[in-house]
């Protein structure tokens, strides 16, 4: 009797473990994926406040690893109205990482009352007058609670935000030590401030208060970053002395640093 009971409990535990995650073909998975699209493809990407209002619980709690805690739907909507949706300096866009979405149903005595939805998404930003740029990639976990036939998101966790970088396609070449040494020194940039360039083996090392990177030559005057879409072009005067450093991101100039004697 005891042996049969233990076997039954083990089978129940095993079955529950195997079937805990909803298959992507299930009605629950499809419903919550549709709700995810309402939250982001419609709400976030187009600043459609009504899309948020319809599927957010009044007692919403939003936990962000960079932005802190927001409690209540109204506080969240106000932040959204007065933040991303108010700024005319840039436009944000969110994209769900394909294949990352998972749904786990929640039951109380056999009755479905909620679900946990988790996945990954990446963000893009389009500064005013500039092409779209890659932003961060992050993980999210949403707690959905069922109200009759409707679903309301009640808790949101947004975490593990990291800048996503695309490895450079540039090819490193070898330049002389004399050329490398000619670029060494200090540069002053309007946004970055003081930038220091020094020789590091067959490359250059750049340091500022906010950044440290190794720059590899793709030509005698243009260097690149291996993990980011950045290039660094050194411009010379007519007499051959180095005048300034131009930094480009995805081909767009983002900074110019003039060489100083300090």
N, C-alpha and C positions, 0 to 999 in steps of 0.2 A: 504494500500500500504506500509506504513512505517512498520507496524507489520509484513507483509510477508517478507520484506527486512531484518528485524532484525532476523526473524526465519531462513531465508536462510543463513545469516552470521553466526549465532550460529551453524547451522548444518555443515557448512563448517569448522568452527573452531573445532568442536567436531570430525568430520571425520579426519581432519588433525592431531589432537592430537592422535587419536587412531591408525592411520596408519603411524605415523612418523617413528617408528622403523621398519626396514626391517625384515620380517620373515626369519628364518634360511634356508628356502627352496627356497628363491628368488635368481635369477641369480646374482643380485648385491651383496647380502650377500656372496654367494659362491665365486664370483670373488675376493672380498676383503679378504676373509678368505684364499684363495689360495695365494694372494699377501702377507698376513701376514706370511704364511709358507715360501714363498721365502725370505722374510726379515730375518726371524729368524731360521727356521729349516735348511735352506740352507745357507743363508748369515752369520748369527751370529754364529750358532753352528759349521759350518765347515770352517769358514773364507773364504767363496767364495765371493771375491770382485765383481766379474761379476754379481752376483745376486743382489747386491746393485745398481750397476751402471744402470741396466736396468729399475728399477722402482722408482728411486729417482730423483726428480726435481733438476736442476742445482742450483736453488736458495733455496734449502732446508734450513730450520731453525730447529735446534734441541735444546730443552730446557730440562735440567736435573736438578732435585732438589738438587743433590749433586755435579754434575760435571760442572754446569754452562751452557753457551750458545755456540753453535757451528753454524756458519753461512756458508752456501754453501756446496754442495755435496762433493766437493774436499777436504775441510777442514775435514769433517766427515770421509771420506775414509782414509785420511792421519793419523788421530788419531787412526782409527781402525787398519790400517796396522802396525803402530808403537807402538800400545798398546797391546790389547788382542792377536792379531794374531802374534805378534813378540815374546812375552814372552814364554819361555819354562819351566817356573816355575809352571804354572797351566793352566788348560783348563776350559773354561766356557761353560755352556749349559743353554739355555732358554727353558722353557716349558709353553705353554699357559694354563691358568686355565680353565678347562673344563666348558662350559656353561656361561663364563663371556663375551664372545665377543658380541658386539652390533654394528649395522650399522644404520646410520641415513642419508638418501639421502638429497641432496641439489639441489634445483630447482631455475631457473631464468625464470620467465614467462612460467612455465610449462615444461621447458627443463632441463633435468638432466645435471648438470655441475660438481658435486662433491659429496663427502660423508664424514661424520665423522665416524670414527671407534674407538671404545673404548673397554677396557677390562682389565684384570689382568694377570700378568705372574709372574712366580717364576724362580729364577736362582739357578744354582748348580755350584760348583767349585770342580775340581779335582787337588789338589796340586801334584806336581811331586813325584811319588813314594808312594802316599797315596790314599785311597779310596775316592770316590766322597762324597762331603759334601754339606749340604743344605745351600744356601746363603740367599738372600733377596727375598721378594715378593713385587711387585709394581703395580701401575696402569699406563695405557698409553692411550693417545688420539692421533690419527693420522688424519690429513686432507689430503684426496685424491682428486686430481683434474683430470678430464677426458680430455684427449687429443686425439680426434678422437675415436678410439676403445681401446686406451691404458689408463692406470691409473698411475699417478705419485704421490708419497707421497711428500707433500711440507712442512708440518709442523708436528713436532713430539714433544709431551709433555710426559715426563717420570717422574713420581712423586710418592710420598707416599712410598718411599722405606723403608722397615722395615725388620729386621731380623726375619725369620720364625723359630720358635722353636717347637720342638715336646715334649710334656710332658713326663717326665720320667716314665717308667713302674716299677721302683724300689719301694719297700715297706719300709716305715720307721719303725725302731725298737727302743726300748728304751735301752740306755746304761747309765752306772753310771756317776754321776757327776765327779768322780775321773778320769775316762777315758777322758771325755770332757775337763777337766782342764789340762790334760797332753798334749793336742794338742795346747793349747793357747800359743801365743807368736808370734815372728816375723820370717818370712822366706824370703830368698833372692833367686829370680828367674832370669835367664839370660834375658828373654824377658819382663816379667812383672815388674821386679824390686822388691821393698820391698812389702811383703804381710803380713798383720796382721790378726791373727786368735784369736777370743775371744769366750767365751761361751755365748750362747743366748738361754735361757730357756732350752729345751732338745735338742738343736742343736748347731751348730757353726755359727759364722758370720765371713765372709771373707771380708777384705777391701784392696784395692790397689788404686793407683792413677786413674785407669781406670775402676774399677769394684767394686761393692758391692753386696754380695750375701749371702743367708742363705743356709747352708749345712746341710742335714739331714742324720742321720746314717742309713745305710742298713746292716751294720755289725759293730763290735767294731772298725774296722780300715778303713772302706770304707764309704764315704759319697757321697751324690748325690744332684744335683740341680733339683728342681721340674719342671722347665720350659725349660730346655735345656739338651741335651744328654751329660752331663758332670759328671764325677766321680772324687773323690778326695781320694787318698789312702795315709794314713800315715804309714811310714816305721820306724821301731824301730831298735836301735842297739842291740847287744847281751845282753847289761846290762839293756835293757828295756826302755832306754831313746829314745825320738823321734828324728830321724835323718833327715828326709825329707818328703816332700809332693809331690806326683806324680799326675798330672792332666791328665785325658784322655778325649778325645772327640770321641764319637762313638767307643770306645775301643782302640783308637790310642793315644799314649802318645804325648801331645802337650806342656807340661811344667813340669819341676822338680824344686822344691824350697827347698833349704837347710835351716834347722832351725838355727837361729843365736842367740847369747846372747844379741844382741842390742835391 
